[in-house]
Amino acid sequence: MLGCAAMASLAHTLSHDIGVPVIDGVAAAVKLVETLLDLTPKH
């Protein structure tokens, strides 16, 4: 997992270079918030 937003652009390159998936913490955090908002009951 990458540690800061400044490294976000490196995820694809790093993943390709080392041959394993790399998790971009910023993208993961945004997706988590989107998921939580989708799960929130709407009245």
N, C-alpha and C positions, 0 to 999 in steps of 0.2 A: 504494500500500500504506500502510495506517495504521501509525503508528510505535509505539504503545503500547496497553496494555490499557484505559487510560482513554478512548481514542477508539473502542473497539469498538462502542459504541452508535450512533456516528455513521455507520457504513458505509452503511446503507441510505439514510439521508437524503442523505448526500453523493453517493452514486451517482445518486440521483434528480435532485439539483440540477445536477450537472455532465454527466449523460448518458452516463457511462462506468462500467464495472464498477470497484468498489473492493474491494480484498482486505483483509480483516481479518486481521492478522498472528497474533493469538491463535487464531482459528478455524483458520487455515491450519496453524499449528504443531500444534494438537491433532489435526487430520486426518492430518498427516504421521506423528505417533507411532502413531495407530491403524493406518495403512497398514503401517508398519514392523512392528508387532506381528503383524498378519495375515500378513506374509511370513515371519516367523520360524518355522523348522521346529519342529514339536511332536512330542515323542517319546512 
